[in-house]
Structures are given as structure tokens and as C-alpha cells.
Amino acid sequence: MTIFLETERLILRQFTENDVDNLYNLDSDPDVVRLASRTGKPTEYTVIKTETLPSIIQYYQKYENFGYWATIEKSTAEFIGWFLFRPNLDNPVINDDEIELGYRLKKSVWGKGYATEASAALILKGFTELNVKCVVATSLVANTASIRVMEKVGLKFERYFTENRFLGENKEAAKYSLHRSQFLLSTEMKEK
């Protein structure tokens, strides 16, 4: 198991082929995927096994320090979801020099601050270790919990856009970003 990052309460590690059931269980909860997946519906097991997980694992061969990270709760050693921290592949509102931040967590851990904790740690690692120039995140406007997390970790509203990746249905979404210079400035201000 290759660990990418640890926080006080979480371990972010590479996915393995043994994570099929973890991903399936996560994507089987209609509340979890309602505002997060492209279909808004649970993903079939065969799709996760033959498409989703292989795609995630291929990322590690392409990028050494970027991709999707299986997230483990330290106190229970249970899989609770994933975070992504990666170059853009398919989102037309994200530029090539921006690193995308995203997450999907089990409903049972919502409200525990895990999204904020891991997102802040990924941003810190990106700017201090990985020479990232800009971190961005997008969310449907209706996903107010995700937008709150973006704001808590210092990302700033950039613009609204129409998201049409959800079965061709147009939905209002927002893009948030944080540039390295903004991060360094805010870090200096906190230290004073």
C-alpha cells in the first residue's frame, strides 16, 4: 500500500484492484452520487470494476504525485471515500496549468470535517512540495456543503458556468481557485 498523505485523522493512499467493493459501496449510495456523479445515480459494479478503477490506477503510471487517493479513517481503518488532486483531463473550465481538487465521502462521515482536513493538507502539499501553481475545484451550485469546504480551505470564487456533463442536463456550477501567490501571502499573514 502506497501512502500519499497522512493527516491527523486520515490516510490517503493509492487505490489497488482490491478497492472494487469500496468504490462500489461508495457509489451505491444515492445521496452520495446525487450531486457528484455524472449520472446522479449509483454506478454499476461492472462499470466500477472494468472502467472506473482501472482508470484510477492508470493515473499513477502517468503522474507520480497526482491522481485519486483512497481515504482511510485512522480510528476505524475503514475506507470512507476518495480525494482527487490531479491535472485536468476532461473538464473544459479547468486550464492545463491548474490542479483539480475533488472528493467523495461516505454519508456516514459527512459533517466530521474530513473534506476540509484532507483538502487543506492536499493544498499545502501541492504548494509546498509539488510546485503547483494553482488549485481549482468545481461544484454544482446546489452542492452547498462542497462549496463551504472550498471556501474554508481558502479557495476563492472565480466564476459560474453551466455544467452539462450530467446526462446532457444543464446545471449551474461554480469554479473556485487558489493561486500559489495567494496561498503564500495568506501563509505569511498568518505567521505575523
Buried (B, 14 or more C-beta within 10 A) or exposed (E): EEEBBBBEBBBBBBBBEEBBEBBBBBBBBEEBBBBBBEEBEBBBBEBBBEEBBEEBBEBBEEEEBBBBBBBBBEEEEEBBBBBBBBBBEEBEBBEEEBBBBBBBBBEEBBEEEBBBBBBBBBBBBBBEEEEBEBBBBBBBBEBEEBBEBBEBBBBEEBEEBEBEBBEEEEBEBBBBBBBBEBBEEEEEEEEE
